[in-house]
């Protein structure tokens, strides 16, 4: 067996074994996800239909930062304006774009008085969000991305996540909109495990670690208490969520508050995005290291210990394991490897992962996405790639590399019907 074949085989084995371990941990969270569903069924919409915390519809400000988003910003803003929520303002912040992003914003603002357009020199997404928050007036501030496409009920359902007075932030449910590539179909499928399963379970456990930058709602008084978003991190949404937890507020999940946004359609785009996410995680971990494993922060502090071991330390262990496995295969030959397809499937934990995936898809009430099930054969290689992503992120952090946003190249593809009314992706 050649060195190259041995290396590739070992990487696959270790990545698969890691999937198996992660799958077992996720299996343990399934009961909590079902508890979440039971609670949701008993929940009432409240007197104003926005959850029990609000006696009347609160004033909501949606802050939309944008940089070089002329292709998508128009459809994003129009989808928000189609919201059924009665008290709404949209604050757009152009972060120094050189294309027609600002012009597109103004075109929408001229047709709807609820839209305000601001412009600043390029300073990054965190700074643009802070500009928008400072200019907004709502009691609830919703932070979104410029490629998001909203349903009419998204904001109303998002507000229902404020179930009681100690909830400081609510995370919505973000799903891919561009299903025109094999990679985006894989991402659309496996993302249900993170949203349909893990977010539900972590909500019940009080450990939801991130309010998605695509769709997250915050009480204004909580934002004023925890301070503005940091501008020196690539994971401003993650870091802000940890500060909300640190301040003693709860973070909840609103699964029916769906926004659709573009996912990476190329391996290069996926790599750049996930390296940015991983650097954001490393930066947040460093900034809040005192919270990790600290019982003073309740269940969330304990969860951060697991999160750090699984997402920061784990990838290094996986790569080391791949190296050791390669040496063993080269020394002892292929006898250590499974001799049958069934043995390989069990080794990489694919049956367990697929079972959890089906549960997650059904929890998200998206059985149609199971038509992408054929892409799960790419899950083990994807898992191996994500381990390497963390190593590269660590290399960049240790080298004090510049915080580059590396935003995705937009295609304007919309594979989900009913989200866009106008002709053309940028109209």
C-alpha positions in Angstrom: 0.0 0.0 0.0 1.5 3.3 -1.0 2.1 6.1 1.4 -0.5 8.3 -0.2 -3.2 5.7 -0.1 -2.2 4.9 3.6 -2.4 8.6 4.5 -5.8 9.1 2.8 -7.2 6.0 4.4 -6.0 7.0 7.8 -7.4 10.4 7.6 -10.8 8.9 6.6 -10.6 6.4 9.5 -9.8 9.1 12.1 -12.4 11.5 10.7 -15.0 8.8 10.7 -14.1 7.7 14.3 -14.5 11.4 15.3 -17.9 11.5 13.6 -18.8 8.4 15.6 -17.8 10.0 18.9 -19.6 13.2 18.1 -22.6 11.2 17.0 -22.7 9.5 20.4 -22.6 12.8 22.2 -25.4 14.1 19.9 -27.4 10.9 20.6 -27.3 11.8 24.3 -28.9 15.2 23.5 -31.8 13.7 21.6 -34.1 13.5 24.7 -33.4 17.3 25.4 -34.4 18.1 21.8 -37.7 16.2 22.3 -38.3 18.1 25.5 -37.9 21.3 23.5 -40.5 20.1 21.1 -42.9 19.3 23.9 -42.5 22.7 25.4 -43.0 24.3 22.0 -46.3 22.5 21.6 -47.5 23.9 24.9 -46.3 27.4 24.3 -48.8 30.2 23.7 -48.3 33.0 21.2 -49.1 35.6 23.9 -51.6 38.4 23.8 -50.0 40.1 20.8 -48.9 36.9 19.0 -45.3 37.7 19.6 -44.8 35.5 22.7 -45.9 35.9 26.4 -43.3 38.6 27.2 -45.0 41.2 25.1 -48.5 42.6 25.8 -48.4 44.4 22.5 -46.1 44.1 19.4 -42.7 45.7 20.4 -40.9 48.1 18.2 -38.4 46.1 16.2 -35.3 47.5 14.5 -33.6 45.2 11.9 -30.0 46.2 11.3 -28.6 45.2 8.0 -24.8 45.7 7.5 -23.6 45.3 3.9 -20.3 45.4 2.0 -20.2 44.9 -1.7 -23.7 43.3 -1.7 -25.4 45.0 -4.7 -26.5 41.6 -6.1 -28.5 40.6 -3.0 -29.3 43.6 -0.8 -32.4 44.6 -2.7 -34.1 41.3 -2.3 -33.0 41.0 1.3 -34.6 44.4 2.3 -37.8 43.7 0.4 -38.2 40.3 2.1 -37.8 42.0 5.5 -40.3 44.7 4.5 -42.9 42.0 3.7 -42.9 41.1 7.3 -46.3 40.9 9.0 -44.9 42.6 12.1 -46.6 46.0 12.5 -43.9 48.0 14.2 -40.8 47.8 12.1 -37.9 49.8 11.0 -34.9 48.7 8.8 -31.6 50.4 9.3 -29.1 49.7 6.5 -25.4 50.4 6.9 -23.2 50.4 3.8 -19.7 49.7 5.1 -17.8 51.6 2.4 -18.8 49.5 -0.6 -17.3 50.4 -3.9 -20.1 48.8 -5.9 -23.8 49.9 -6.1 -24.8 48.6 -2.7 -25.6 52.1 -1.4 -27.6 52.9 -4.5 -29.6 49.7 -4.1 -30.3 50.6 -0.5 -31.5 54.1 -1.4 -33.8 52.7 -4.1 -35.6 50.6 -1.6 -35.7 53.4 1.0 -37.3 55.7 -1.6 -40.3 53.3 -1.8 -40.7 52.6 1.9 -40.4 55.1 4.8 -39.5 52.4 7.2 -36.0 52.1 5.7 -33.1 54.3 6.7 -29.8 54.2 4.9 -26.4 55.0 6.5 -23.0 55.0 5.0 -19.6 54.8 6.7 -16.0 54.2 5.6 -15.0 50.6 5.5 -14.5 49.4 9.1 -15.8 45.9 9.2 -19.0 44.1 10.0 -18.9 44.7 13.8 -18.4 48.4 13.3 -21.3 48.6 10.8 -23.6 46.7 13.2 -22.6 49.2 16.0 -23.4 52.1 13.7 -26.8 50.6 12.9 -27.6 49.8 16.5 -26.8 53.3 17.7 -29.1 54.8 15.0 -32.0 52.3 15.7 -34.9 53.0 17.9 -36.6 49.6 18.5 -37.1 47.9 21.8 -35.8 44.7 20.1 -32.8 44.8 17.7 -32.5 42.1 15.1 -29.1 41.7 13.5 -29.0 40.0 10.1 -26.8 39.5 7.1 -27.3 41.2 3.7 -27.9 37.9 1.9 -30.8 36.8 4.1 -34.3 36.2 2.6 -37.1 36.4 5.2 -40.5 34.9 5.3 -43.4 37.2 6.3 -43.8 35.5 9.7 -40.0 35.2 10.5 -39.8 38.2 12.8 -43.0 37.4 14.7 -41.9 33.9 15.3 -38.5 35.1 16.3 -40.0 37.3 19.0 -41.7 34.3 20.5 -38.3 33.2 21.7 -38.4 35.9 24.4 -40.3 33.4 26.6 -39.6 35.1 29.9 -37.9 38.2 31.4 -34.4 36.6 31.7 -34.1 35.9 28.0 -31.7 38.3 26.5 -31.3 37.0 23.0 -33.0 34.7 20.5 -31.4 32.8 17.7 -33.5 32.1 14.6 -33.2 29.2 12.1 -30.9 29.9 9.1 -31.0 27.6 6.1 -29.3 27.5 2.7 -31.1 29.1 -0.2 -28.7 28.0 -3.1 -29.1 24.3 -3.7 -27.5 24.2 -7.2 -24.2 22.4 -6.3 -23.4 19.1 -4.6 -21.6 21.0 -1.8 -24.6 23.3 -1.0 -26.9 20.3 -1.0 -24.7 18.5 1.5 -24.5 21.6 3.7 -28.3 22.1 3.5 -28.8 18.5 4.7 -26.2 18.3 7.5 -27.0 21.8 8.8 -30.2 20.3 10.2 -28.1 18.4 12.8 -26.9 21.7 14.1 -30.2 23.5 13.9 -32.9 20.8 14.1 -31.2 18.8 16.8 -28.4 20.6 18.7 -29.9 24.1 19.0 -33.1 22.6 20.4 -31.2 20.5 22.9 -28.8 23.3 23.9 -31.8 25.6 24.4 -33.2 23.2 27.0 -29.8 22.8 28.7 -29.3 26.6 28.8 -26.1 26.3 26.7 -26.9 27.7 23.3 -23.5 29.1 22.4 -24.2 31.4 19.5 -26.9 33.6 18.1 -26.5 33.4 14.4 -25.3 36.4 12.6 -27.9 35.7 9.9 -30.8 36.1 12.3 -30.5 37.1 15.9 -32.8 39.2 18.1 -31.6 41.1 21.2 -33.4 43.2 23.8 -32.1 46.7 23.6 -31.6 46.9 27.4 -29.4 43.8 27.2 -27.3 45.2 24.4 -26.8 48.4 26.4 -25.7 46.4 29.4 -23.2 44.0 27.7 -21.8 46.7 25.4 -21.2 47.1 21.7 -20.0 44.4 19.4 -16.3 44.0 19.3 -14.5 45.1 16.1 -11.3 43.1 16.7 -12.8 39.6 16.3 -14.0 37.6 13.3 -16.7 36.0 15.4 -18.6 39.1 16.6 -21.9 37.1 16.9 -20.3 34.3 18.9 -18.4 36.7 21.2 -21.5 38.8 21.8 -23.5 35.7 22.7 -21.0 34.6 25.3 -21.2 38.1 26.8 -25.0 37.8 27.1 -24.5 34.5 28.9 -21.8 36.1 31.1 -24.3 38.8 32.1 -26.7 36.2 33.4 -29.2 36.2 30.6 -30.7 33.2 28.7 -30.3 32.6 25.0 -33.1 30.7 23.3 -33.8 29.1 19.9 -36.8 29.9 17.7 -36.8 27.1 15.1 -39.8 28.4 13.1 -38.2 31.8 12.5 -36.5 30.8 9.3 -34.2 32.9 7.1 -32.6 31.6 3.9 -29.1 32.6 3.0 -26.3 31.6 0.6 -23.9 28.8 1.5 -20.5 28.3 0.0 -20.8 26.5 -3.4 -17.0 25.7 -3.8 -14.5 24.0 -1.6 -12.4 27.2 -1.6 -15.3 29.3 -0.5 -16.1 26.8 2.2 -12.5 26.8 3.4 -12.3 30.6 3.6 -15.6 30.8 5.5 -14.9 28.1 8.0 -11.4 29.3 8.7 -13.0 32.7 9.5 -15.5 31.0 11.8 -12.7 28.9 13.5 -10.6 32.0 14.1 -13.7 33.7 15.6 -14.0 30.7 17.9 -10.4 30.8 18.9 -10.6 34.5 19.6 -13.8 34.2 21.7 -12.2 31.3 23.6 -9.2 33.4 24.4 -11.2 36.5 25.4 -13.5 34.5 27.6 -11.2 31.8 28.9 -12.2 32.6 32.4 -15.7 31.2 31.6 -14.5 27.8 30.4 -15.5 25.2 32.9 -16.4 27.8 35.5 -19.5 26.8 37.4 -20.1 30.4 38.4 -21.6 30.7 34.9 -23.8 27.7 35.4 -24.4 25.1 32.8 -23.0 27.4 30.1 -19.6 27.5 31.8 -19.5 23.7 32.0 -20.6 23.4 28.4 -17.8 25.7 27.2 -15.3 23.1 28.6 -16.8 20.4 26.4 -17.0 22.9 23.5 -13.3 23.8 23.8 -12.2 20.2 24.0 -14.4 19.2 21.0 -13.9 22.1 18.7 -10.5 23.5 19.6 -8.5 20.6 21.1 -10.3 17.8 19.2 -9.1 18.7 15.7 -5.4 18.5 16.8 -6.0 15.1 18.3 -7.7 14.0 15.1 -4.8 15.0 13.0 -2.3 13.4 15.4 -4.5 10.2 15.3 -4.3 10.3 11.5 -0.6 10.4 11.5 -0.3 7.5 14.0 -2.8 5.5 12.0 -0.8 6.1 8.8 2.3 4.8 10.5 0.5 1.7 11.8 -1.0 0.9 8.3 2.4 1.3 6.7 4.1 -0.9 9.2 1.5 -3.6 9.7 -0.3 -3.5 6.3 -4.0 -3.2 5.5 -5.0 -6.0 7.9 -5.9 -3.4 10.5 -8.6 -2.0 8.2 -12.1 -3.3 7.8 -12.5 -5.9 5.0 -16.1 -5.1 4.1 -18.2 -2.1 3.2 -20.4 -2.7 6.2 -17.3 -2.6 8.4 -16.2 0.7 6.9 -19.6 2.2 7.4 -19.7 1.2 11.1 -16.1 2.4 11.6 -16.9 5.9 10.3 -20.1 6.1 12.3 -22.2 6.8 9.2 -25.3 4.8 10.2 -25.5 6.6 13.6 -24.9 10.0 11.9 -27.6 9.3 9.3 -30.1 8.2 11.9 -29.5 11.5 13.9 -29.7 13.4 10.6 -33.2 11.9 9.8 -34.4 12.8 13.3 -33.0 16.4 12.9 -34.7 16.8 9.5 -38.0 15.7 10.9 -37.7 18.0 13.9 -37.1 20.8 11.5 -40.2 19.7 9.6 -38.3 19.5 6.3 -38.7 15.9 5.0 -38.2 17.2 1.5 -34.5 17.8 2.3 -34.1 14.0 2.6 -33.9 13.9 -1.2 -30.3 15.1 -0.7 -29.5 12.1 1.4 -27.2 10.7 -1.3 -24.7 13.4 -0.4 -23.9 11.9 3.0 -21.1 9.8 1.5 -19.2 13.1 1.5 -19.7 13.7 5.2 -16.5 11.9 6.4 -14.2 13.9 4.0 -16.1 17.0 5.0 -15.4 16.2 8.7 -11.7 15.7 7.9 -11.6 19.0 6.1 -13.1 20.8 9.1 -10.3 19.5 11.3 -7.7 20.9 9.0 -9.6 24.2 9.0 -9.0 24.6 12.8 -5.3 23.9 12.3 -5.1 26.6 9.7 -7.0 29.0 11.8 -4.7 28.4 14.8 -1.7 29.0 12.5 -3.1 32.4 11.4 -3.9 33.3 15.0 -0.4 32.4 16.3 1.0 34.5 13.4 -1.2 37.5 14.3 -2.6 37.5 10.8 -4.9 40.3 9.7 -8.6 39.7 10.5 -9.9 39.2 7.0 -13.6 38.9 6.5 -13.3 36.8 3.3 -17.0 37.2 2.4 -18.5 34.7 0.0 -18.7 35.4 -3.7 -22.5 35.8 -4.2 -24.4 34.1 -7.0 -27.9 35.3 -6.3 -29.2 31.8 -6.8 -32.5 31.2 -5.0 -33.6 27.5 -5.0 -36.4 27.9 -2.5 -39.7 29.1 -4.1 -41.7 32.0 -2.8 -38.9 34.0 -1.4 -38.3 36.5 -4.2 -41.0 38.4 -6.0 -39.0 40.5 -8.4 -37.2 39.5 -11.5 -33.5 39.3 -11.3 -31.3 38.6 -8.2 -30.4 42.2 -7.6 -33.5 44.0 -8.6 
